[in-house]
């Protein structure tokens, strides 16, 4: 790995955090007694990481602060075992931002600075002396505050079948059943995505940097799960029964419209949707989460030989592609002039993540205020922290309003009285 050796001895001050991970306990759709038909691969998982906080000549001193996970009270490692682990191997020193390998650290001795007084104590510290060996003087000069050493462990990871050749790995289940409302929810992976459109600057969806993407203007979204289908009338009725809440104003005598039990609940205010979200233990998605779930990342990023990045825009206008199809999206063009069952739309209408009905039928509330995007040239009516963004279009609107990037809004005269849309909810991935 290193072409020649340039030895220098420095005084280091390290702070190392031990990150211990616990398994996420979610229920997926796979029978636990059945052999799962999935692809497995080995991936590295961070156990602890030590950042350099000071560098001095002549000696190498590493100050290590090891924290245990409070959710795993018995996880604090034995100090003797940890000392043996540190002293019995060499450690690569990585550059903070690039994660480039800068040098190898050879530990010589370790002394604990703080005694572990009892099992409830969250941390203890150690001082380590050693020697650095780098490939050249330049690499040594790059070892500054923020450089780090790290301990990893290997575990099996799930590989999405359609991502096998791109090596995008995920250890999270693709599907879960939510414990409260029993709705099927699908995973939206962590990662950046490109939002909006870059053609019509007069629209609220205009992204001024759409055609000049870079890591600075793409949006990073943490992993989350979203309802596969919109909340139906029948599901909403269960919430009303358990909370003794008022039914939607358009339900005659408080009853679901005849034959529409599996249709998406519609004409709700934002506050009514908030009530269901609180009861279920889920939350209303942000508009960026909604858009990513509806149209996918929309961009692929590749590293070139010179370590620069290339960006390939692959965004789509509708969940199922760029061409509108009335068979896959219940808008004014379909001629149905009413909602349809959430289970009536074919699977070919699904978004890249598998959600059904994110185009037409009923529009959906998001939890984001209707604000202007960055560098938008026009100030449009409604901008500010008054209205909430609505997405997806409905059977009452044309296909343009059903595009995944289209932004509408509701909340006039207020968020309690403007009954404009239906909804689906999300839940965060918790580890």
KOLVEX-699623 format. One record per atom (N, C-alpha, C): x, y, z; residue in three letters. Coordinates in steps of 0.001 Angstrom, whole numbers, plus 500000, padded with zeros to 6 digits. Example, Ala and Ser with C-alpha at 12.3 -4.5 7.8 and 13.67 -1.06 7.14 Angstrom:
REM residues 2
513190494310507800Ala/512300495500507800Ala/513200496700507800Ala/512850497750507080Ser/513670498940507140Ser/512900500030507870Ser/
***
This chain:
REM residues 431
500814498792500000Unk/500000500000500000Unk/500844501252500000Unk/501997501210500656Unk/502867502380500693Unk/504171502087499962Unk/504611502995499096Unk/505778502783498239Unk/507090502905499011Unk/507191503847499923Unk/508397503938500736Unk/508023504487502096Unk/508901504317503038Unk/508562504612504421Unk/509253505906504875Unk/508463506793505426Unk/509021508019506014Unk/508543508057507443Unk/509449507806508383Unk/509069507643509783Unk/509176508974510535Unk/508141509297511217Unk/508130510459512098Unk/507350510084513342Unk/507785510618514442Unk/507068510371515686Unk/506437511672516141Unk/505127511631516386Unk/504389512822516773Unk/503628512541518061Unk/503156513624518652Unk/502269513523519803Unk/500845513783519328Unk/500003512772519463Unk/498624512883519003Unk/497677512946520180Unk/496586513648519977Unk/495485513626520932Unk/494245513175520182Unk/493730512006520554Unk/492594511424519844Unk/491383511383520770Unk/490235511614520200Unk/488986511340520896Unk/488215510339520066Unk/487904509205520633Unk/487298508111519874Unk/485945507796520447Unk/484982507789519606Unk/483637507421520031Unk/483339506012519577Unk/482809505225520443Unk/482428503862520115Unk/480968503852519753Unk/480702503516518513Unk/479331503469518050Unk/478903502009517969Unk/478016501600518832Unk/477526500231518833Unk/476104500248518298Unk/475854499426517336Unk/474588499469516636Unk/473664498355517097Unk/472424498675517248Unk/471452497664517583Unk/470569497382516375Unk/470022496211516345Unk/469206495785515213Unk/467867496508515230Unk/467403496933514077Unk/466079497520513994Unk/465054496396514005Unk/464075496539514866Unk/463071495497514977Unk/461817495957514244Unk/461695495518513036Unk/460535495828512233Unk/459976494541511691Unk/458714494551511397Unk/458071493358510863Unk/457948493501509372Unk/458536492614508601Unk/458395492681507160Unk/457384491637506713Unk/457291491454505426Unk/456266490586504878Unk/456759489182504629Unk/457962488844505062Unk/458532487533504801Unk/458232486602505959Unk/457764485396505664Unk/457520484391506690Unk/458844484045507350Unk/458964484202508689Unk/460251483930509344Unk/460691482484509237Unk/459759481576508973Unk/460099480164508843Unk/460444479768507420Unk/460334480716506522Unk/460599480442505114Unk/462007480895504749Unk/462681480132503916Unk/464021480509503471Unk/463923481766502616Unk/464503482897503028Unk/464353484129502263Unk/465105484076500938Unk/464438484548499900Unk/465052484577498579Unk/465664485954498365Unk/466825486183498997Unk/467477487487498917Unk/468953487285498648Unk/469576488323498156Unk/471012488316497934Unk/471688488900499155Unk/472761488255499609Unk/473491488738500763Unk/474921489063500377Unk/475454490065500988Unk/476851490424500763Unk/477434490847502102Unk/478745490916502183Unk/479417491335503403Unk/479729492821503321Unk/479358493558504350Unk/479679494978504377Unk/480346495312505709Unk/481068496425505733Unk/481731496875506945Unk/480810497813507717Unk/480747497596509021Unk/479939498441509897Unk/480859499080510936Unk/480740500389511111Unk/481592501110512052Unk/481285500693513487Unk/482320500355514262Unk/482191500024515678Unk/482627501212516530Unk/483832501728516300Unk/484255502963516942Unk/485168503745516022Unk/485245505021516309Unk/486016505934515458Unk/486744506925516347Unk/488043507174516066Unk/488832508083516882Unk/489384509253516100Unk/488960510446516450Unk/489416511640515746Unk/490657512234516406Unk/491592512694515565Unk/492786513380516055Unk/492402514806516446Unk/492739515195517675Unk/492436516558518115Unk/493682517371518441Unk/494861516744518383Unk/496089517481518610Unk/497295516718518102Unk/498306517417517567Unk/499499516788517006Unk/500735517484517566Unk/501705516671518087Unk/502921517225518666Unk/504124516395518207Unk/505296517017518159Unk/506520516328517728Unk/507005515334518782Unk/507808514403518312Unk/508584513458519125Unk/507787512297519687Unk/506584512516520124Unk/505807511423520689Unk/504427511337520045Unk/503868510134520105Unk/502508509937519611Unk/501629509580520796Unk/500656510418521067Unk/499744510180522172Unk/498316510209521650Unk/497591509144521859Unk/496206509068521437Unk/495324509067522666Unk/494460510039522770Unk/493503510059523864Unk/492173509524523337Unk/491725508421523910Unk/490550507731523395Unk/489413507820524390Unk/488277508293523942Unk/487087508311524779Unk/486076507356524174Unk/485781506269524872Unk/484902505223524358Unk/483538505330525024Unk/482511505531524219Unk/481148505647524732Unk/480380504369524434Unk/479503503995525360Unk/478638502860525087Unk/477261503364524658Unk/476545502511523952Unk/475185502812523530Unk/474259502620524723Unk/473556503674525144Unk/472684503578526306Unk/471535502600526107Unk/471212502330524822Unk/470142501368524548Unk/470619499935524719Unk/471957499752524827Unk/472532498424525016Unk/473365498445526297Unk/472730498341527460Unk/473434498554528728Unk/474549497572529012Unk/474578496439528367Unk/475612495439528630Unk/476698495419527560Unk/476745496493526770Unk/477623496478525606Unk/479011497058525850Unk/479267497648527026Unk/480580498232527266Unk/481651497153527209Unk/482629497290526325Unk/483637496238526172Unk/484538496139527397Unk/485056494950527627Unk/486015494747528700Unk/487293495500528365Unk/487858496250529336Unk/489017497101529051Unk/490237496299528659Unk/490449495161529300Unk/491614494345528962Unk/491519493821527539Unk/490318493413527155Unk/490119492911525790Unk/490327494018524769Unk/489815495208525089Unk/489972496326524171Unk/491432496743524053Unk/492142496735525179Unk/493560497088525149Unk/494334496114524266Unk/494053494833524422Unk/494728493828523596Unk/494401494025522125Unk/493151494353521832Unk/492734494575520446Unk/493498495744519828Unk/493632496839520583Unk/494313498023520052Unk/495803497781519861Unk/496431497123520838Unk/497884496954520788Unk/498332495826519861Unk/497455494908519533Unk/497849493745518737Unk/497627493905517249Unk/497336495112516805Unk/497219495334515364Unk/497603496763515028Unk/497831497000513749Unk/498162498328513260Unk/496897499011512764Unk/496900500334512759Unk/495695501083512426Unk/495966502062511286Unk/495096502059510297Unk/495200503018509195Unk/494653504363509658Unk/495369505436509344Unk/494904506791509628Unk/494273507345508349Unk/493008507780508464Unk/492253508256507305Unk/492113509771507328Unk/492075510356506133Unk/491769511781506017Unk/490275511970506233Unk/489869513028506919Unk/488495513191507354Unk/487502513230506199Unk/487668514147505256Unk/486662514353504221Unk/486742513319503106Unk/487948513031502654Unk/488101512133501507Unk/488164510664501894Unk/488406510385503195Unk/488589509025503704Unk/489796508335503069Unk/490709509143502541Unk/491928508621501935Unk/492861508090503022Unk/493548506974502718Unk/494500506397503663Unk/495791507217503646Unk/496159507752504805Unk/497315508645504887Unk/498557507959505460Unk/498352507096506430Unk/499496506493507117Unk/499025505271507898Unk/500012504580508474Unk/499716503465509371Unk/500266503805510752Unk/499453503584511772Unk/499853503844513146Unk/500166502513513840Unk/501387502427514422Unk/501835501232515132Unk/501787501509516634Unk/500764501028517357Unk/500678501300518795Unk/501735500534519586Unk/502248501147520642Unk/503285500531521475Unk/502820500273522904Unk/502037501186523464Unk/501587501007524828Unk/500292501766525030Unk/499528501352526045Unk/498228501969526324Unk/498030502049527835Unk/497563503195528297Unk/497253503389529711Unk/495855503987529808Unk/495022503354530668Unk/493687503906530890Unk/493792505135531781Unk/493149506226531357Unk/493161507462532139Unk/492046507520533152Unk/490957506824532869Unk/489785506905533719Unk/489290505507534013Unk/489097505201535265Unk/488621503877535647Unk/487114503764535429Unk/486706502584535030Unk/485284502312534890Unk/484750501953536267Unk/484066502914536903Unk/483685502739538297Unk/482518501777538470Unk/481568501818537565Unk/480433500903537662Unk/479852500661536291Unk/478943499708536194Unk/478401499293534895Unk/477524500349534255Unk/477096501383535040Unk/476235502410534489Unk/477019503568533893Unk/478330503584534076Unk/479142504677533547Unk/479196504592532029Unk/479101505736531389Unk/478941505759529943Unk/480244505757529167Unk/481371506103529798Unk/482603506205529021Unk/483826506067529911Unk/484972505771529286Unk/486265505867529932Unk/487297506201528869Unk/488474506651529282Unk/489464507141528327Unk/490782506395528457Unk/491572506472527381Unk/492884505824527373Unk/493883506695526636Unk/495186506528526962Unk/496275507196526255Unk/497133506121525609Unk/497427506298524317Unk/498212505305523575Unk/499442505978522980Unk/500618505300523105Unk/501826505766522432Unk/502121504865521259Unk/502702505447520198Unk/503013504638519036Unk/503847505362518013Unk/503844504836516791Unk/504685505363515717Unk/503903505414514423Unk/504151506462513627Unk/503512506625512323Unk/504454506236511200Unk/503916505547510187Unk/504661505271508964Unk/503795505698507794Unk/504281506631506989Unk/503526507148505855Unk/504288506933504560Unk/503589507032503455Unk/504211506817502149Unk/505123507962501751Unk/504839509169502239Unk/505665510327501903Unk/505394511445502902Unk/506206512490502810Unk/506083513610503726Unk/504767514351503532Unk/504272514368502297Unk/503014515064502018Unk/501862514418502781Unk/501825513087502800Unk/500766512393503527Unk/500820512717505008Unk/502047512780505553Unk/502193513147506960Unk/501644514550507230Unk/501862515452506281Unk/501402516830506475Unk/499877516932506436Unk/499218515925505851Unk/497761515937505769Unk/497100515392507024Unk/497910514827507915Unk/497363514293509158Unk/497169515454510121Unk/495969515978510148Unk/495631517136510964Unk/494414516794511815Unk/493954517751512591Unk/492748517534513389Unk/491594517118512486Unk/490926516069512894Unk/489832515530512087Unk/490192514240511399Unk/491511513989511197Unk/491913512681510699Unk/491545511648511751Unk/491434510406511364Unk/490913509450512333Unk/491393508029512067Unk/491268507204513103Unk/491383505763512963Unk/490001505203513273Unk/489758503950512885Unk/488424503402513100Unk/488458501887513192Unk/487537501343513947Unk/487349499905514080Unk/486043499531513381Unk/486114498534512490Unk/484937498072511774Unk/484689496596512073Unk/483443496187511877Unk/483125494769511900Unk/482373494439510621Unk/482341493170510262Unk/481667492736509048Unk/480316492133509396Unk/479317492409508547Unk/478010491778508712Unk/477392491561507341Unk/476419490668507283Unk/475730490409506027Unk/474769491557505748Unk/474709491954504491Unk/473822493042504094Unk/472934492587502963Unk/471725493144502914Unk/470781492831501843Unk/471063493693500621Unk/471067493082499449Unk/471273493815498194Unk/469974493800497409Unk/469452494989497112Unk/468259495043496297Unk/468540494357494958Unk/467620493478494490Unk/467875492762493240Unk/468154493678492056Unk/467394494779491942Unk/467607495661490799Unk/468814496568490976Unk/469483496475492153Unk/470663497295492390Unk/471916496440492517Unk/471797495147492167Unk/472904494232492402Unk/474166494692491683Unk/474006495117490448Unk/475189495443489658Unk/475737496827489953Unk/474954497664490641Unk/475471498974491028Unk/476009498965492449Unk/475901497804493116Unk/476492497607494445Unk/475905498545495488Unk/474628498905495332Unk/473995499735496338Unk/473352498811497365Unk/473917498741498575Unk/473517497760499557Unk/472636498378500636Unk/471718497579501120Unk/470864498014502201Unk/470593496849503124Unk/470709497083504413Unk/470403496045505379Unk/469001496222505930Unk/468232497185505410Unk/466888497446505894Unk/465878496639505100Unk/464806496162505744Unk/463748495463505004Unk/463036496430504066Unk/462652495969502910Unk/461971496824501937Unk/460548497141502355Unk/459925496211503070Unk/458537496386503468Unk/458381496146504967Unk/457507496935505568Unk/457124496685506955Unk/455612496837507062Unk/455032496279508120Unk/453639496512508461Unk/453642497343509739Unk/453016498512509671Unk/453049499393510832Unk/452222498809511965Unk/452738498921513183Unk/452129498263514334Unk/450764498838514687Unk/450531500126514451Unk/449293500767514891Unk/448171500623513878Unk/448369501148512672Unk/447271501123511708Unk/447353499961510722Unk/448398499116510874Unk/448561497887510087Unk/448693498146508588Unk/449109499330508210Unk/449288499629506796Unk/450661499156506316Unk/450703498704505083Unk/451963498317504456Unk/452755499576504131Unk/454046499551504490Unk/454910500694504229Unk/456153500221503486Unk/456645501041502577Unk/457790500697501740Unk/458962501622502024Unk/460150501062501880Unk/461374501798502176Unk/461751502752501057Unk/462131503956501441Unk/462789504907500540Unk/464207505061501063Unk/465174504606500291Unk/466559504555500744Unk/467144505938500984Unk/468179505959501835Unk/468962507172502031Unk/469660507563500721Unk/469851508840500508Unk/470618509293499354Unk/470130510624498827Unk/470916511202497918Unk/470565512490497321Unk/469559512282496205Unk/468815513332495901Unk/467949513298494724Unk/467822514707494169Unk/467391514764492923Unk/467221516057492256Unk/465738516384492231Unk/465376517575492641Unk/463970517944492797Unk/463551518980491763Unk/462241519112491570Unk/461686520150490725Unk/461915519932489238Unk/461894521053488501Unk/462152521042487061Unk/462930522292486703Unk/463660522248485597Unk/464541523357485244Unk/464162524091483982Unk/462900523976483546Unk/462494524554482265Unk/461640525806482427Unk/460572525722483206Unk/459629526839483342Unk/459903527600484633Unk/460531528766484506Unk/460922529541485683Unk/459746530257486332Unk/458580530257485693Unk/457411530917486272Unk/456648530002487220Unk/457011528731487259Unk/456328527773488116Unk/457005527663489481Unk/456206527351490496Unk/456748527203491853Unk/457691526019491954Unk/457640525095491001Unk/458494523907491007Unk/459853524153490361Unk/460121525371489919Unk/461358525652489190Unk/462579525554490094Unk/463530524745489674Unk/464808524568490361Unk/465884525212489500Unk/466412526353489933Unk/467358527127489127Unk/468634526357488829Unk/468961525344489635Unk/470207524591489447Unk/469943523177488943Unk/468770522966488377Unk/468374521625487947Unk/469364521024486954Unk/469841521830486017Unk/470733521327484968Unk/472217521516485296Unk/472515521978486517Unk/473901522054486991Unk/474014521354488346Unk/473655520075488408Unk/473647519399489706Unk/475046519179490262Unk/475171519278491565Unk/476394518905492270Unk/475996518541493698Unk/476933518032494462Unk/476603517590495810Unk/476142518734496703Unk/476440519961496296Unk/476028521101497094Unk/474576521497496902Unk/473984521194495730Unk/472597521610495510Unk/471614520450495395Unk/472098519210495492Unk/471189518078495562Unk/470710517922497004Unk/469540517354497178Unk/468954517209498510Unk/469223515798499031Unk/469761515727500246Unk/470002514423500876Unk/468838514100501795Unk/468292512899501637Unk/467149512460502430Unk/467542511217503222Unk/467291511239504524Unk/467539510064505362Unk/466528508977505018Unk/466850507703505299Unk/465915506633504961Unk/464618506745505757Unk/463502506413505115Unk/462201506426505787Unk/461279505421505101Unk/460190505120505775Unk/459165504248505200Unk/457914505079504925Unk/457259504794503779Unk/456043505514503403Unk/454919504519503128Unk/453690504920503456Unk/452532504085503146Unk/452513503757501656Unk/452317502478501339Unk/452235502081499933Unk/451001502690499282Unk/449908502725500016Unk/448650503284499510Unk/448225504466500377Unk/447420505335499793Unk/446831506415500576Unk/445921505838501664Unk/445694506608502722Unk/444777506185503777Unk/443362506159503212Unk/442665505056503420Unk/441321504887502856Unk/440249505387503816Unk/439018505484503295Unk/437881505865504133Unk/437701504902505296Unk/437842503610505018Unk/437659502602506048Unk/438721502720507140Unk/439973502956506733Unk/441051503121507704Unk/440870504393508521Unk/440385505440507874Unk/440147506696508583Unk/439006506557509583Unk/438005505744509242Unk/436870505527510131Unk/437314504845511427Unk/438268503919511325Unk/438795503253512517Unk/439428504266513456Unk/440189505201512890Unk/440791506262513702Unk/439709507092514384Unk/438637507449513643Unk/437553508242514222Unk/436898507513515383Unk/436707506214515216Unk/436061505417516255Unk/436907505362517525Unk/438219505174517365Unk/439102505025518524Unk/439368506343519234Unk/439212507456518532Unk/439525508762519130Unk/438293509623519363Unk/437137509116518917Unk/435887509868519045Unk/435990511225518354Unk/436663511235517203Unk/436827512470516427Unk/435662512651515452Unk/435532513863514950Unk/434447514180514025Unk/434753513626512630Unk/433754513057511956Unk/433955512552510588Unk/434098513706509603Unk/434619513434508403Unk/434726514484507382Unk/433366515126507118Unk/433385516402506787Unk/432144517159506619Unk/431261516607505513Unk/431866515966504492Unk/431069515492503359Unk/430499514087503561Unk/430793513450504697Unk/430195512153505009Unk/428784512390505548Unk/427769511989504824Unk/426393512206505258Unk/426092511362506496Unk/425597512034507522Unk/425274511381508786Unk/426492510668509391Unk/427681511131509030Unk/428903510560509581Unk/429282509214509005Unk/428678508845507877Unk/428939507535507277Unk/429795507653506021Unk/430595506621505759Unk/431400506569504531Unk/430462506551503326Unk/430752507324502288Unk/429935507258501074Unk/429807505810500598Unk/428633505424500206Unk/428341504029499875Unk/429277503488498790Unk/429848502329499084Unk/430726501654498123Unk/432125502217498029Unk/432472503173498912Unk/433786503819498809Unk/434686503532500028Unk/434481502377500643Unk/435279502023501807Unk/436771501976501493Unk/437137501450500317Unk/438553501316499954Unk/439059502474499098Unk/438234503515498922Unk/438686504716498217Unk/439522505562499181Unk/440426506365498673Unk/441204507221499579Unk/440313508267500222Unk/440504508487501522Unk/439752509536502192Unk/440157510877501591Unk/439175511753501405Unk/439435512998500686Unk/438790514169501421Unk/439126515370500969Unk/438562516608501494Unk/438775516733503003Unk/440026516502503408Unk/440415516700504795Unk/441250517960504924Unk/441205518571506095Unk/442081519702506371Unk/443428519168506862Unk/444421520047506850Unk/445744519652507344Unk/445668519249508814Unk/444884519951509609Unk/444766519639511033Unk/444118518278511247Unk/443160517912510409Unk/442545516587510523Unk/443561515488510222Unk/444402515729509234Unk/445454514764508908Unk/446448514671510056Unk/446766515795510659Unk/447658515788511829Unk/447112514913512949Unk/445799514939513122Unk/445179514133514159Unk/445380512648513925Unk/445198512215512687Unk/445411510806512353Unk/446879510441512544Unk/447778511317512128Unk/449219511045512242Unk/449616510862513700Unk/449096511713514573Unk/449417511610515992Unk/448897510296516568Unk/447687509929516196Unk/447092508679516680Unk/447889507454516230Unk/448355507470514995Unk/449044506306514429Unk/450512506219514852Unk/451065507330515353Unk/452486507340515691Unk/453381507557514493Unk/452806508006513400Unk/453578508309512184Unk/453580509826511982Unk/454034510270510833Unk/454055511707510579Unk/453736511986509114Unk/453400513247508842Unk/453128513694507472Unk/454465513906506768Unk/454632513445505527Unk/455935513613504864Unk/456215515060504500Unk/457492515421504444Unk/457876516707503864Unk/457664516625502358Unk/457652517771501695Unk/457433517713500254Unk/458626517094499523Unk/459841517238500078Unk/460993516605499456Unk/460918515085499601Unk/460482514599500756Unk/460297513157500938Unk/459228512644499988Unk/458137513377499884Unk/457047512966498994Unk/457539512880497552Unk/458255513904497103Unk/458697513928495709Unk/459704512826495414Unk/460625512577496337Unk/461588511500496105Unk/460881510152496035Unk/459912509927496935Unk/459172508665496916Unk/458384508508495628Unk/457925509621495056Unk/457089509573493855Unk/457883509386492569Unk/459105509934492497Unk/459819509900491211Unk/461218509313491293Unk/461653508905492492Unk/462979508312492627Unk/464068509359492725Unk/465330508916492831Unk/466443509868492975Unk/466583510827491803Unk/466324510332490590Unk/466377511192489414Unk/467768511527488924Unk/468799510949489533Unk/470157511272489135Unk/471085510133489488Unk/472088509921488656Unk/473143508954488949Unk/474478509687488961Unk/475320509311489927Unk/476603509984490114Unk/477719508969489945Unk/478691509302489112Unk/479824508415488874Unk/481121509168489155Unk/482108508433489658Unk/483429509018489874Unk/484321508730488691Unk/484957509763488164Unk/485856509621487025Unk/487242509193487483Unk/488081508859486538Unk/489446508415486875Unk/490243509485487591Unk/489940510748487292Unk/490662511843487953Unk/490004512243489271Unk/489087511412489757Unk/488389511575491034Unk/487365512700491030Unk/487070513302489842Unk/485952514232489733Unk/484670513418489593Unk/483539514087489741Unk/482252513408489669Unk/481488513833488425Unk/480786512884487829Unk/479895513159486707Unk/478465512886487145Unk/477525513732486706Unk/476125513631487114Unk/475268513389485883Unk/474407512378485953Unk/473514512033484848Unk/472072512150485330Unk/471363513165484805Unk/469984513420485212Unk/469069512392484560Unk/468258511720485361Unk/467323510716484883Unk/465963510892485545Unk/465574512130485790Unk/464314512394486480Unk/463130512101485572Unk/462001511769486185Unk/460777511475485443Unk/459671512413485907Unk/458697512637485036Unk/457618513575485339Unk/456510512947486163Unk/456244511667485931Unk/455204510944486647Unk/455831509736487353Unk/455173509162488327Unk/455765508017489016Unk/456125506865488085Unk/455415506739486980Unk/455594505612486062Unk/456371505977484808Unk/456837507214484682Unk/457611507604483508Unk/457340509034483095Unk/457768509391481895Unk/457615510768481418Unk/456353511001480605Unk/455715509936480131Unk/454516510064479321Unk/453278509813480179Unk/452311510715480105Unk/451085510545480875Unk/450252509407480305Unk/449639508640481195Unk/448779507525480809Unk/447566507537481734Unk/446384507825481186Unk/445174507942481994Unk/444788506622482653Unk/445313505512482148Unk/445026504217482773Unk/445796504043484075Unk/446848504832484244Unk/447708504715485421Unk/447551505867486391Unk/446761506862486013Unk/446659508074486821Unk/445255508651486673Unk/444489508661487744Unk/443102509104487712Unk/443006510623487841Unk/443076511295486685Unk/442921512750486639Unk/441693513083485797Unk/441489514350485515Unk/440348514792484707Unk/440326514086483353Unk/441513513810482813Unk/441601513170481498Unk/441058511743481493Unk/441018511091482637Unk/440544509700482677Unk/439048509601482446Unk/438324510694482714Unk/436879510706482490Unk/436071510018483575Unk/436701509531484640Unk/435989508817485705Unk/435201509780486584Unk/435750510956486814Unk/435109512045487547Unk/434778511671488998Unk/435558510792489561Unk/435380510391490949Unk/436640509679491408Unk/436754509467492708Unk/437862508658493206Unk/437625507192492851Unk/438681506425492867Unk/438598504980492683Unk/439307504311493854Unk/439100503020494019Unk/439749502292495096Unk/441259502400494969Unk/441941502471496108Unk/443405502551496079Unk/444012501270495508Unk/443227500182495513Unk/443730498896495016Unk/443380498659493553Unk/442707499628492957Unk/442253499468491564Unk/443338499814490552Unk/444249500694490929Unk/445313501078490003Unk/446274499908489811Unk/446746499680488575Unk/447663498559488328Unk/449045498804488926Unk/449807497737489107Unk/451154497858489669Unk/452076498641488747Unk/451724498703487448Unk/452547499481486512Unk/452468500978486785Unk/451549501392487671Unk/451452502807488025Unk/452361503164489191Unk/453047502167489738Unk/453845502367490952Unk/455019503302490711Unk/455412503980491764Unk/456602504833491726Unk/457846503950491752Unk/459040504513491539Unk/460268503701491591Unk/460464502951492903Unk/459846503424493978Unk/459962502744495270Unk/458766501843495566Unk/457789501806494644Unk/456669500889494782Unk/455375501487495290Unk/455331502806495576Unk/454093503405496071Unk/453061503493494946Unk/451794503251495307Unk/450696503280494356Unk/449846504519494603Unk/449394505161493514Unk/448450506261493638Unk/449063507608493929Unk/450337507800493607Unk/450959509098493839Unk/450753510048492662Unk/449846509664491785Unk/449483510480490623Unk/447960510484490521Unk/447332511635490767Unk/445891511735490639Unk/445127511068491760Unk/443861510777491513Unk/442895510213492455Unk/442582511241493541Unk/443382511344494609Unk/443243512481495536Unk/444616513107495727Unk/444632514413495890Unk/445885515110496198Unk/446275514790497636Unk/447538515058497992Unk/448039514645499301Unk/448758515798500002Unk/448413515965501294Unk/449065516977502112Unk/450521516594502392Unk/451377517599502484Unk/452729517422503007Unk/452890518342504212Unk/453978518176504937Unk/454199518961506149Unk/455079520183505896Unk/455293520539504639Unk/456190521652504303Unk/455408522920503989Unk/455922524042504486Unk/455323525314504110Unk/455618525624502649Unk/454718526391502057Unk/454821526733500636Unk/455797527896500461Unk/457090527569500474Unk/458136528570500320Unk/458770528480498943Unk/459439529544498523Unk/460131529549497235Unk/461372528679497309Unk/461682528007496203Unk/462944527291496111Unk/464094528289496011Unk/465304527818496301Unk/466487528669496275Unk/466704529266494889Unk/466961530571494850Unk/467274531303493607Unk/466123531321492609Unk/464907531132493091Unk/463758531221492181Unk/463555532675491761Unk/463429532938490451Unk/463421534332489989Unk/462134535087490269Unk/461007534392490491Unk/459737535079490691Unk/459181534801492085Unk/458579535814492671Unk/457894535656493952Unk/456423535410493653Unk/455953534221493925Unk/454584533852493594Unk/453649534045494775Unk/452380534196494482Unk/451367534361495512Unk/451336533132496421Unk/451281533376497703Unk/451159532266498649Unk/452433531899499363Unk/453576532374498864Unk/454838532010499510Unk/454865532499500961Unk/455453531676501822Unk/455592532052503217Unk/455161530922504132Unk/455180531173505416Unk/454847530156506399Unk/453376530264506808Unk/452520530177505788Unk/451074530220506002Unk/450411528965505448Unk/450728528644504209Unk/450118527502503535Unk/451051526292503550Unk/450457525105503424Unk/451212523861503327Unk/451148523331501894Unk/452239522730501471Unk/452338522199500109Unk/451459520965499966Unk/450774520894498831Unk/449965519727498456Unk/450547519157497174Unk/450618517838497083Unk/451252517180495937Unk/450338516122495316Unk/450611515814494044Unk/450036514641493398Unk/448849514846492488Unk/448136515988492606Unk/446962516179491769Unk/445809515277492168Unk/444668515427491493Unk/443481514642491838Unk/442633514379490601Unk/441527513649490815Unk/440619513344489706Unk/439939514608489178Unk/439986515686489958Unk/439375516963489558Unk/440328517838488757Unk/441606517479488690Unk/442624518316488054Unk/443175517656486791Unk/443854518470485989Unk/444430517917484758Unk/445774517249485026Unk/446299516606484013Unk/447515515805484167Unk/448731516638484547Unk/448758517915484180Unk/449907518765484525Unk/450043518917486037Unk/448916519020486715Unk/448950519150488172Unk/449294517843488870Unk/449260516743488133Unk/449571515439488713Unk/451034515057488525Unk/451831515925487886Unk/453255515628487748Unk/453910515603489124Unk/454884514753489270Unk/455482514515490590Unk/456155515748491175Unk/456561516689490331Unk/457238517883490829Unk/456299519070491013Unk/455034518931490593Unk/454099520058490668Unk/453783520395492120Unk/453739521690492422Unk/453481522170493786Unk/452170522956493832Unk/451236522460494627Unk/450033523210494943Unk/450081523519496434Unk/449051524182496950Unk/449077524481498385Unk/447663524592498933Unk/447549524473500249Unk/446271524604500927Unk/446447525294502261Unk/445313525797502802Unk/445364526478504083Unk/444628527794504098Unk/443726528001503161Unk/442978529243503068Unk/441514528967503439Unk/440963529559504484Unk/441531530668505274Unk/442547530216506323Unk/442522528925506688Unk/443495528428507656Unk/443630526922507479Unk/444551526327508221Unk/444845524902508051Unk/443829523994508741Unk/442882524586509444Unk/441824523801510085Unk/440559523719509245Unk/440374524689508353Unk/439116524770507608Unk/439242524452506129Unk/440443524505505581Unk/440621524252504151Unk/440745522746503916Unk/439639522134503509Unk/439597520683503310Unk/439880520381501838Unk/441197520199501552Unk/441620520171500159Unk/442137518834499667Unk/442486517906500557Unk/443244516756500062Unk/443096515550500989Unk/443706514445500541Unk/443851513244501349Unk/445286513150501821Unk/445761511918502097Unk/447126511836502617Unk/447615510394502665Unk/448912510272502796Unk/449606509053503220Unk/450705509512504156Unk/451176508606505029Unk/452119509010506055Unk/453453508290505926Unk/454408508739506695Unk/455746508141506714Unk/456149507862508162Unk/457145507027508319Unk/457763506802509620Unk/459254506726509421Unk/460006507218510382Unk/461452507256510257Unk/462048505886510553Unk/463198505616509913Unk/463974504419510259Unk/464679504692511575Unk/464458503826512550Unk/465093503996513856Unk/466009502813514110Unk/467288503088514422Unk/468224502002514684Unk/468501501892516169Unk/
***
